[in-house]
C-alpha cells in the first residue's frame, strides 16, 4: 500500500490492497475451527499500513472456491463471513453471487450462474447442469433468508 517509502525507497502509490492476511484468517476461523482470536491478531498488524482504513477485506473471489461450496461451510457461516467482513475496518469487497449463497469452484475452472441477472456464464458446464444448479441456488437462497 502506498503513502510511505519502504525499505527499498519506493512508494508504490497504491491507494488500497486486498487484505489477504484477513482472508486466510477468516477462512481458517469460519471453515476450519481456528480460534477467533486470530482475527484480532491480524488487526494488531494494522500499523504496518499507512491507511488500514483503505484495506479491502474479503472472504471470496474468482481464484478460490466459493465460500458456500468450501468444505465446512454452511448458511450460518456464510452469514458470519458477511457480518465480519462488512464490519471490519476498510472497504469490504463482496464477490458477486455470494449474497445468494452461489456454489461453485473458482470461476476459471467451472462456469458460474448468476440468476438474479438472468445470466449464465459457462466455461465447462452444460445448459442442463446450469439449469439444475440454478434451481438448487434458489432453493438454498430462500433458506438463507
N, C-alpha and C positions, 0 to 999 in steps of 0.2 A: 504494500500500500504506500502511496506517495505521501509527500508532505515533509519529509526529512531525508537528509543524505545518510545512507547506511555505511557500513564498514568499507564498501568499495568506492565511496564517494559519489554514488549515483542516487538521485531521487527519481524513482520510477514514474512519478506523476500520476499513478493510478488513483482514481478517486475512491474506488471500492474494490474489494476482492471477495470471493466466495469464502465462507467460513468453514473450511474443510475440517479443522480440528473439532468443531461443534457437530458437524455432520456425522463423523465417525463415532463421536461420543453418544449422540442421540440414538444412533442405530444400536450401539452396544448396550445402552441403558434400556431402551424400549424393546429390543428384539432378543437380546442375549442375557438379560438379567444383571447387567453390571450395576454397581451401586450408583444411586442418583447423585451422590456427592461428586462424581466425575464431571457433572455439568458445571458445578461450582469451580472445580479445578481448571476447566477451560476458561471460565470467566476471569479467574485470577491472573491470566496471562494477557488481559486486555491492554495492559500498559505497554505491550510490545507494539501496539498500533497507535499512530498519531490520532486517528479518529475511529475508535472502536464502534462508535455510533453509526458508522458508514459500512460496517461489515454486512455481508449478506448471508444470514443464517438460512439453512435449507435442510430438508430431510430426504429429498429425492431429486433426481434429474435424469436426463436421457442416457447417461452412461451406466446406470445401475438398475437392478430390478426394482420395479415399483414397490413402494412400501407395502401396499395391500397384498402383494404376492411374495414378499420376503418371508423366509422361514421364521416362525414365531409371531407373525403379525396377526392382528385382529382388528375389528372395527373400533374397539375401545382404545387400542394402542394407536391407531391412526388418528383418532380424535386427540389423544395426548400429544402426538407429534405436532399436530396443528397448533394446539394450545401453547406448547412450549415455544415453538418456532415463532409464533405471532406475538409472543410477549417478551422475547429476548431483546436485548439491545440490538440496534442495527435495522436494516431494511430487509424484511423477510422475502425470500424468493419461493414462490409456490409453483410447482411443476404442474402443467395442465393435466387435468384428469384425476389428480389426487383428491380433489374436492368431492368427487363422487366415488372414491374407492376403486378407481380403474385398476384392474390387474394387468400383469404382463411383465415381460423381461425388458431389458434395455431396448430402446426404440431401434437401434441399429441391427438387432438380431431377429426381431419379430415385428409384426405390424402393431399398430395401436389404433384403437377405436375411440372416437370422441363423439358419443351420441348426442350430446347437448347441441352440437353444431351440425348434426346430421352428416358428419364426415367419417369416412373410413380411409385411413392411410395404411396401405398394405405394402409389405415387403415380401413376406413369405406365407401369410395366412390366406386361405381361400375365402370366398364370399360366404360360404356356408358356415365356416368356423367363425367368421366375423359376426354373422347374424346370431349364432348361438352365444357367443361371448357378450354381445350387446344385451341380449335378454338377461343373461346372468348378472351383468353390471346393474341393470335397472332393478332387478330383484334385490341385489346387495345394497344399492343406494337407498332404497326405501327402508331397509333395515337400519341404516346408519342414522336416519332422521329421528 
